[in-house]
């Protein structure tokens, strides 16, 4: 995965974000698209939520620290 810094200044009160590029299999991406459509959110939202849940499951003491 490549990590890129966000260009520009964050909006007032917003924490800086980091842009991540990841390659996924077509099947995984289609599944993410279907989930996003069902939930009426973006694929990026699904990926962020999944990453947060994974971190919380692996390191419970870090849950909520962003």
Secondary structure, DSSP 8 states (H G I E B T S, - for coil): -EEEE--S---TT----EEEE----HHHHHHHHHHHHHHTS-HHHHHHHHHHHHHHHH-GGGTT--
